Amino acid sequence: KENERDFLTCDIYVRNRGQHNDLTGEYVLAQEAVNFRTWLENRNINIIPVSYEDALMYGNYYLTIAPRHICAVKGLSSKFTEAMNQYGVMVEWIKSENISKAYGASLSMVQVLNRAN
Protein backbone atom coordinates (compact mmCIF):
# COMPACT_ATOMS: atom_id res chain seq x y z
CA LYS A 1 0.00 0.00 0.00
CA GLU A 2 1.26 3.44 -0.83
CA ASN A 3 1.14 4.67 2.76
CA GLU A 4 3.25 1.78 4.12
CA ARG A 5 6.83 2.44 5.11
CA ASP A 6 8.32 -0.16 2.76
CA PHE A 7 6.29 0.78 -0.31
CA LEU A 8 8.91 1.23 -3.01
CA THR A 9 8.48 1.99 -6.66
CA CYS A 10 10.77 1.72 -9.63
CA ASP A 11 10.81 3.04 -13.16
CA ILE A 12 11.26 0.52 -15.98
CA TYR A 13 13.41 1.46 -18.94
CA VAL A 14 13.84 -0.53 -22.14
CA ARG A 15 16.56 -0.20 -24.70
CA ASN A 16 15.57 0.53 -28.28
CA ARG A 17 17.16 -1.37 -31.12
CA GLY A 18 20.00 0.43 -32.88
CA GLN A 19 20.48 0.93 -36.61
CA HIS A 20 21.78 -2.65 -37.02
CA ASN A 21 18.84 -4.14 -35.06
CA ASP A 22 21.07 -4.67 -32.03
CA LEU A 23 20.65 -3.36 -28.49
CA THR A 24 22.73 -0.24 -28.98
CA GLY A 25 19.87 2.24 -29.01
CA GLU A 26 18.89 4.64 -26.26
CA TYR A 27 17.00 3.69 -23.11
CA VAL A 28 13.43 4.99 -22.92
CA LEU A 29 10.99 5.00 -20.02
CA ALA A 30 8.47 2.18 -20.47
CA GLN A 31 6.69 2.20 -17.08
CA GLU A 32 6.77 4.69 -14.24
CA ALA A 33 6.28 4.15 -10.49
CA VAL A 34 5.90 0.35 -10.66
CA ASN A 35 5.54 -1.39 -7.30
CA PHE A 36 9.03 -2.84 -6.81
CA ARG A 37 7.91 -5.84 -4.73
CA THR A 38 5.34 -6.78 -7.39
CA TRP A 39 7.94 -6.33 -10.13
CA LEU A 40 10.27 -8.77 -8.35
CA GLU A 41 7.49 -11.29 -7.64
CA ASN A 42 6.37 -11.22 -11.30
CA ARG A 43 9.89 -12.36 -12.20
CA ASN A 44 9.86 -15.14 -9.57
CA ILE A 45 12.48 -13.32 -7.51
CA ASN A 46 12.07 -14.09 -3.82
CA ILE A 47 12.67 -11.60 -1.05
CA ILE A 48 14.34 -13.32 1.90
CA PRO A 49 13.73 -11.32 5.07
CA VAL A 50 16.65 -10.68 7.43
CA SER A 51 15.79 -10.37 11.12
CA TYR A 52 16.77 -7.29 13.10
CA GLU A 53 19.22 -9.39 15.12
CA ASP A 54 20.89 -10.76 11.99
CA ALA A 55 20.99 -7.27 10.50
CA LEU A 56 22.94 -6.12 13.57
CA MET A 57 25.40 -8.94 12.83
CA TYR A 58 25.76 -7.74 9.20
CA GLY A 59 23.40 -10.39 7.81
CA ASN A 60 22.17 -7.98 5.17
CA TYR A 61 25.71 -7.40 3.87
CA TYR A 62 26.94 -10.21 1.67
CA LEU A 63 28.89 -10.67 -1.51
CA THR A 64 27.18 -12.46 -4.38
CA ILE A 65 29.77 -14.56 -6.19
CA ALA A 66 27.43 -16.47 -8.51
CA PRO A 67 23.69 -17.04 -8.88
CA ARG A 68 22.43 -18.39 -5.53
CA HIS A 69 25.98 -18.37 -4.12
CA ILE A 70 27.08 -15.77 -1.56
CA CYS A 71 29.78 -15.00 0.99
CA ALA A 72 28.26 -14.00 4.33
CA VAL A 73 29.46 -13.26 7.83
CA LYS A 74 29.88 -16.34 10.00
CA GLY A 75 27.78 -16.41 13.16
CA LEU A 76 24.32 -15.52 11.88
CA SER A 77 21.22 -17.21 13.29
CA SER A 78 20.01 -20.68 12.40
CA LYS A 79 16.87 -19.00 11.02
CA PHE A 80 19.05 -17.15 8.50
CA THR A 81 20.86 -20.37 7.57
CA GLU A 82 17.55 -22.24 7.18
CA ALA A 83 16.17 -19.49 4.91
CA MET A 84 19.25 -19.68 2.69
CA ASN A 85 18.88 -23.47 2.49
CA GLN A 86 15.15 -23.19 1.76
CA TYR A 87 15.81 -20.95 -1.25
CA GLY A 88 18.78 -22.99 -2.48
CA VAL A 89 21.42 -20.39 -1.68
CA MET A 90 24.93 -21.76 -1.10
CA VAL A 91 26.73 -19.72 1.56
CA GLU A 92 30.47 -19.42 2.09
CA TRP A 93 30.78 -18.40 5.75
CA ILE A 94 33.48 -15.80 6.33
CA LYS A 95 34.99 -14.83 9.68
CA SER A 96 34.87 -11.05 9.96
CA GLU A 97 37.15 -10.39 12.93
CA ASN A 98 39.93 -8.86 10.82
CA ILE A 99 37.53 -6.66 8.91
CA SER A 100 35.72 -5.44 12.03
CA LYS A 101 39.03 -4.64 13.76
CA ALA A 102 39.67 -2.16 10.97
CA TYR A 103 36.32 -0.48 11.71
CA GLY A 104 34.79 -1.93 8.57
CA ALA A 105 31.78 -4.11 8.02
CA SER A 106 31.31 -7.22 5.96
CA LEU A 107 30.69 -4.88 3.06
CA SER A 108 34.44 -4.35 3.17
CA MET A 109 35.00 -7.94 2.02
CA VAL A 110 34.65 -6.70 -1.54
CA GLN A 111 37.66 -4.43 -1.03
CA VAL A 112 41.27 -5.42 -1.67
CA LEU A 113 43.08 -6.42 1.51
CA ASN A 114 46.85 -6.21 1.55
CA ARG A 115 48.37 -8.26 4.36
CA ALA A 116 51.88 -7.37 5.50
CA ASN A 117 52.79 -10.93 6.52
NORWO-V164759 format. One line per field, one symbol per residue. phi: phi as a letter, one per 20 degrees, with the letter a starting at -180 (. if undefined). A space follows every 10 residues. Layout:
phi->???
This chain:
phi->.feffefccb dddcdffefd mdedfeecfd bdleffffgf ffdleedefd fgffffemfe dbdedaglbc dcffofffff fffffgemee deedfdgfff femdcfgffe efddefc
